């Protein structure tokens, strides 16, 4: 097993392969080591070091998507791909090492998870921004996004049942009940949902808010979980983030959904299945994080960072009547853009 890189390694590799000098600070990461490279100029960078023997298709899928966004939707703020001194987008450290290096621009902003009370304006900005990102990725049809075998992929939700035994026995009945609900109400219709390449990791750390503002999204981070899936996945992810943020969780979700719908019209099936895909995201998070933490105990704090929130959201969805969210969206249909 290759030893993890430290800050000095990251600084030396960045200078040698990309010609950029700076000080390195390690950030969190599930599979990839990430270092912020602070430079003396106006732009900082993120050095991404893949896990040893990571499939090159996994490594390059993210870069290809970021280049596509930069080319077709430059107004969307996302990391930009820096070219190495040899003209390539990634550096392979050789078969003895097995890791790949990439350098991306560092995007400044405040993570949404650090905004204590998101405003209605911010919720609407989130909905519009996710719709714009989905629209940009709609024309990104990379072969590997279809072939990728990712445990976080909602299409693979049935596989996470093998991890339920790792969950606290007192909590396990809730996830089992909600899995049966998903299998009954949503699973038969999954292939009928509009599908495309999606970000698929819309957590509060990956959405950036303008510093000092409570009404504007800066951009998005971490495209490492890209996969071809129902486009509803990303809207379900940001809808979940609204739970527990205001005194009216249902209205907060509707604000996001209506803003998304104003930019990209949702189908009736998508509206009906939105709460079911929100449930699926919670189930996958609580089950997969338990599995990963068991395998990587040293990285448990990072892996489990969103686990408590996922349980709280799953409990809220369990108490919500099945038709409550679709009805709330439709009851407010006069507010939707024509």
Secondary structure, DSSP 8 states (H G I E B T S, - for coil): ------HHHHHHHHHHHH----EEEEE--SSSEEEEEE-SSS--EEEEE--TT--HHHHHHHHHHHHHHHHH-TTSEE--EE--TTS-S-EE--TTT--EEEEEE----EEGGG-SS--HHHHHHHHHHHHHHHHHHHT---HHHHH---TT-GGGGGGGGGGGGGS-HHHHHHHHHHHHHHHHHTGGGGGGS-EEEE-----TTSEEE-TT-SS-EEEE---TT-EEEETHHHHHHHHHTTTTTSS-HHHHHHHHHHHHHHHS---HHHHHHHHHHHHHHHHHHHHHHHHHHHH-GGGHHHHTTTHHHHHHHHHHHHHS-TTHHHHHHHHTGGGS--
